[in-house]
Amino acid sequence: MTSFIPRQRQTDPEPDTVLAMVGTDVHRFDRLVGWLERWWTARADGPRQVRLVLQYGSSTPPDLPDAVPFLAHDELQRAIAEANVVVCHGGPATITEARRNGHLPIVVPRDPAHHEHVDNHQQLFSRRLGSAGMVRLVETEADLVEALDKALVDPATFRLDADPDRPDPRAAAAARVGQIVEDLVRQRASGRRRWWR
């Protein structure tokens, strides 16, 4: 009788990990999710293993093994740190977080023409960062496939010096909201109605 002997973990090559994040907006981003699903499916049986961790938010759930609607903050931080490549929507906080962790993110901005957002601020912001070389801007499926394939072949192109001491953009936003609330309370107490600066 022959017993099954599992392969030793240390001899298995670790698959490259692509982390893709669409954010937490209530609008679906099925366009990006579909592009990623097709890309991964086309490479799943190829010679090079790729693990796609996809945070798909409110989008239609894809048929992928490592797809989750949301990641808790600690899980997200771990996933960003462990990823070889980061793909994300054009949210400033998500882009900043990827860059803080040493990634030149592949950014696909949400498009209001596809009902993915209320306006075009992600497109404007992402295009500006793309022209400055701060992100790899992608606006078509073909460009996404090209960027992902390049990132897996030449990962150094999509790496930056990590900057873990850079301020967390959420902390700055939270501090600003706190300041606005304090100003509102103070103005209300003093009888003033104007709350903007």
N, C-alpha and C positions, 0 to 999 in steps of 0.2 A: 504494500500500500504506500503510495506516494503522498507526502503531506505538502500542503501549500506553504511555501516560504515567501513571505512578502519581500519585495525589493527593499533594500536599505534606503532610508530617506536621504542620507548624505550623498548617495551616488545618483539620485534623481536630480536632473537639472531643475532648478526652480523656474517656474514660468515667469515671463515678463508680466508685470501687473500694470494695467492701464486703469486708472481711476477716473471715472466720468461723473460729473456732478451737474445736475440741472437746477439746483437750488430748491427753495421752498415756496416759490410763487404759486398762487392758486391757478394760474394759467398753465395748461399742458404744453409740453415741449416735445410732442410726438415726433416732430421732424428730426431732431437730433437723436432721440432714442432709436428711431428706425434706422438712421444712418449707422449708428454704433452697432445695432443688432445685426445688420447685414454685413458690416465689416468683420465682426467677430465670427459670425457663422461661416463666412468665406475662408477664414483662417483656422477654424477650430480643428480641422483634420490635417492641417499643414505640418511641415517638419518642425516649425518653431511654435512651441506652446505659448499661448497668451491667455492670461486671466483678465477678464474685464469685470471690474467692480463698478456697478452702475447705480447711482442714487438717482432715481427717476421721478421723485416728487409726486405731483398730481397727474403726471403723464400716464398713458395707457401702459399697464405692466407688460414688460417685454418677456419673451421666452428665453431667459438667460439664467444660468445657475447662480450668479452672484449679483442679482439685481434686488435692490431694496428701495422702498419708497423714501425712507429717511434714515439718516445716521445720527446717533447722539453725538454731542460735541467731542467727547473723548474718542469715540470710534472714528469719527471723521479725521481727527488729528492723527491718529494711528494710521489710517488708510492713506492720508497724504504723505506721511513720513515713509511708508513702505512702498509706495507706488514708484514705478520707473517713469511713468508718463502721466500727466494730468490733463484732462479735457474738461472744460467747464463752460457754463453760460457766461454772459458778459456782466455779471454782477461784480461791482467793485470790491466788496468784502471777500468774495470767493477768489478773485484774481489775486488780491493782496495776500491772502492766506497761502495760496500756492507758491507765490514768489518768496514769501517769508521762509518757506520750507525748501527752497532751492530748485523750484521748477520754473521753467519758462512755459507757462500753460498754453495749450492749444485752446483758443477761445472761439466759441460759436455764439454770437449774440442772438438773443431772442428778437423775432421780427413781428411787429404789430400787424403787418399785412397777413400773417398766418395766425393771428389771434393768440400769439405767444406772450404778449405783454400789452400794456395800455398805451405805450408810446415808444419812440425810437431811441430812448436814452442809452440803451445797451449798445446799439449799433454805433452811435456817435462816440461813446466812450471807448468801445473796443477798437474802432477804426483809428482813433487818436493814439491809443497805446500801440496798436499794430504798426502805425507809421513811425513810431518812436523806437520800435524794436523791443518793446517791453512784453509783448505777447506774440504768439503766432496766430494771427487772425485767419479764420476759416469761415467762408460763407456759402460753400457748396459741398455736396457730398463727395465729389471727386477730390476737392482740396483737402477734405478731412482724411480720406483714405491715404492720399499722398503724405500728409503730415504724420499720420500715425505710423505708416510704414517706414518713413524716414526716422522717426523717433525710436523705433525698435532696432533699426540697423545702426544708427549713429546717435545713441542716447545723450552723448555729451552736448550735442546741439541744443538740447532741450533742458539743460541743467544750468543752474545759476549758483553762485555762492549763497548758501543758506544764511538767513539773517533772523535768527530766532529772537533777537533783542528788539527788533523793530516793533513798534507799538501795534497791538491788536486793533484793527479798525473798528471792531465791535465795541471795544472799551471806549474809544473816542466818541463813537456815536451814542453810547449809553450815557457818557458824561455830558454830552451836549443836550440830550433829552432831559437829563436830570436838571441841568442849568435852566432850560426853558420852563420846566415845571416849577422850579424855585422862583423864577422871575414872575411867572403867572400868579403864584400864591402871594408873593410880595406885592405885586401890583393890585391884586384883588383886595388885599388887606388895606392898601393905601387908597383905594377907591379909584385908581386909574384903570382905564379900559384897554389901553394900547399894550399889546403883548409881543409885537415883533420888534426886531432891531434892524 
